Amino acid sequence: MDTLLLDPASWDLLLDSHGNVALAAKPYAIAQDVASAVKLFQGELYYDQAKGVPHFQSILGAGQSPLFLAAQLEAAALTVPEVVDAQCSDISYADRRASGNLRVIDADGRAQNVTF
């Protein structure tokens, strides 16, 4: 599956050396797709509103534990093709923002850390 390469700072498209929209290659493409999956709010994706993390439905304002958020983020990571395992750790809340780490393993057995 092809994935458009996004600028890590702005999450905007990048161009290759020929001026074309750049594509990401494995294993980075898988990590970027995981990052996109965990940033997606449920109901935000126009063509499949069931996908995404249920922030508005179940997390924000509900006083959920970090373990609940971790389970939701792991489930979102597992929706990425070729991801066979995801483990969330180091969740912290500061300045109304959650951050942490997702360790994902792809179908080729490669492990990567994705921070959020």
C-alpha positions as CSV (number, residue, x, y, z in Angstrom):
1,M,0.0,0.0,0.0
2,D,1.4,3.4,-1.0
3,T,1.4,6.2,1.6
4,L,2.0,9.9,0.9
5,L,5.0,11.2,2.8
6,L,4.0,13.8,5.3
7,D,6.2,16.5,6.9
8,P,6.5,15.4,10.6
9,A,6.3,19.0,11.9
10,S,3.3,20.3,9.8
11,W,1.7,17.0,8.7
12,D,1.6,18.5,5.2
13,L,2.5,16.8,1.9
14,L,6.2,16.8,0.8
15,L,7.6,16.8,-2.7
16,D,10.3,14.6,-4.1
17,S,13.3,15.8,-6.1
18,H,11.2,15.9,-9.3
19,G,8.5,18.1,-7.8
20,N,6.0,15.2,-7.5
21,V,4.1,14.3,-4.3
22,A,6.5,12.1,-2.4
23,L,5.7,8.6,-1.2
24,A,6.9,7.1,2.1
25,A,8.7,3.7,2.0
26,K,8.6,0.9,4.6
27,P,9.2,0.8,7.5
28,Y,8.6,4.6,7.9
29,A,5.3,4.4,6.0
30,I,3.9,2.0,8.6
31,A,5.0,4.2,11.4
32,Q,3.4,7.3,9.7
33,D,0.2,5.4,9.1
34,V,0.0,4.4,12.7
35,A,0.6,8.0,13.7
36,S,-2.3,9.0,11.4
37,A,-4.6,6.3,12.8
38,V,-4.1,7.4,16.4
39,K,-4.6,11.1,15.5
40,L,-7.9,10.4,13.8
41,F,-11.0,11.2,15.8
42,Q,-13.9,8.8,15.4
43,G,-16.4,10.3,12.9
44,E,-13.8,12.5,11.3
45,L,-13.0,10.3,8.3
46,Y,-15.6,11.2,5.6
47,Y,-15.8,7.8,3.9
48,D,-15.7,5.6,7.1
49,Q,-16.9,7.4,10.2
50,A,-16.5,4.2,12.3
51,K,-12.7,4.5,12.1
52,G,-10.7,6.5,14.6
53,V,-10.3,7.0,18.4
54,P,-13.6,7.8,20.2
55,H,-12.3,10.9,21.9
56,F,-15.6,12.8,21.8
57,Q,-17.7,9.7,22.5
58,S,-15.8,8.0,25.3
59,I,-12.6,9.8,26.4
60,L,-12.8,13.6,26.6
61,G,-14.7,14.8,29.7
62,A,-15.4,11.2,30.8
63,G,-12.5,10.9,33.3
64,Q,-11.2,7.7,31.6
65,S,-8.0,6.1,32.9
66,P,-4.8,6.1,30.9
67,L,-5.3,2.3,30.4
68,F,-8.6,2.9,28.5
69,L,-6.9,5.5,26.3
70,A,-4.0,3.0,25.7
71,A,-6.4,0.3,24.7
72,Q,-8.2,2.6,22.2
73,L,-4.8,3.8,20.7
74,E,-3.6,0.2,20.4
75,A,-6.9,-0.8,18.6
76,A,-6.4,2.2,16.2
77,A,-2.8,1.1,15.5
78,L,-4.0,-2.4,14.7
79,T,-6.2,-1.0,11.9
80,V,-3.1,-0.2,9.9
81,P,-2.4,-3.0,7.3
82,E,0.7,-5.0,8.2
83,V,0.7,-4.0,11.9
84,V,0.4,-7.3,13.9
85,D,1.0,-5.9,17.5
86,A,0.8,-2.6,19.3
87,Q,1.7,-1.8,22.9
88,C,1.1,1.6,24.3
89,S,3.2,3.0,27.2
90,D,4.3,6.1,29.0
91,I,0.9,7.9,28.7
92,S,0.9,11.3,30.4
93,Y,-1.4,14.2,30.5
94,A,-0.1,17.8,30.5
95,D,-1.5,21.0,29.3
96,R,-4.7,19.3,28.2
97,R,-2.7,17.0,25.9
98,A,-2.0,13.3,26.1
99,S,1.3,12.0,25.0
100,G,3.0,8.6,25.1
101,N,4.6,5.9,23.1
102,L,3.3,3.1,20.8
103,R,5.6,0.2,20.1
104,V,4.3,-1.5,16.9
105,I,5.4,-4.7,15.2
106,D,4.8,-5.2,11.5
107,A,4.2,-8.4,9.6
108,D,7.9,-8.6,8.8
109,G,8.7,-8.6,12.5
110,R,10.2,-5.1,12.6
111,A,9.5,-3.1,15.8
112,Q,9.2,0.6,15.8
113,N,8.3,3.3,18.3
114,V,5.7,5.9,17.4
115,T,5.4,8.8,19.8
116,F,2.2,10.8,20.1
